[in-house]
Amino acid sequence: MPHNPQISSNPSKLHLFPDAEQASLYVAQQIAALIRQRQDQGKSAVLGLATGNTPKLVYKELVRMHQHEGLSFSNVISFNLDEYYPIIPEDKHSYTYFMQKYLFKHIDIKPYNIYIPNTDSSADRIPQYCRAYEHKISGFGGIDLQLLGIGRNGHIGFNEPGTSFHATTRLVNLHSVTREDAQNDFGSITNVPHQAISIGIHTIVQAKKILLLALGQKKSDIIYQAIKGQITTQVPASILQSLPQAEYVLDREAGAKLDEERQ
Ligand code: F6R
């Protein structure tokens, strides 16, 4: 059985919670603490945000904190990880639509501080657009806190198995597992785009803090591989093992295989 010195010597990287609500609450509290700390310092907080099922409860809690606890997002600059290509922002399957629905329209983030890859442009302009996206991130001093989900194939962002750890923002081809997992949202597999723009692994690993949130039994196999297996481009999330600033936040189901080993 592969041994992972990072985890055994640094158990604080791993946060196991009894359920999805508590895991999500922890992540929301980390985000809120960073925002407030930066407010006290008169500074911006640069967040890297994810879409999909995983962060929905995190966003629900952040909205609650805004509405009931006075958490302001006026100092937040946000960069989303990815967006399907091609898609228009108004499309209800777009990640722009998702972010508005679950977070942005409920909070006081300034619209000009929201960055989501805009894929509504011709293929020849994409490389230039991706360079500009990277440039924007570094122009704000990099990402302070990156929230990640994980695909069943180990992807982070849409950095699919086989992606170089040096990759930056670019147009990517979506893996068959990723398209399969998106088919319910799109109604059928034929409607799922074949491509996306994703920030790269190189971009992600430069974030000052990284929280990978994984929920549910469907993630338990890949979480085990990502945390206990070898660091390999075949499991993109495995790179996080080598990063002191990365933490895994799991509910009991996603952490089930790790738990089995402890017993
Ligand atoms: C989404 C993203 C993806 C998802 C991953 C998990 O912006 O970058 O890596 O985090 O596919 O998706 P869910 O949360 O739907 O299981």
Boltz pocket constraint, residues with backbone or C-beta under 6 A from the ligand:
constraints:
  - pocket:
      binder: B
      contacts: [[A, 49], [A, 50], [A, 51], [A, 52], [A, 53], [A, 54], [A, 55], [A, 81], [A, 82], [A, 148], [A, 149], [A, 150], [A, 151], [A, 152], [A, 155], [A, 156], [A, 157], [A, 158]]
      max_distance: 6.0
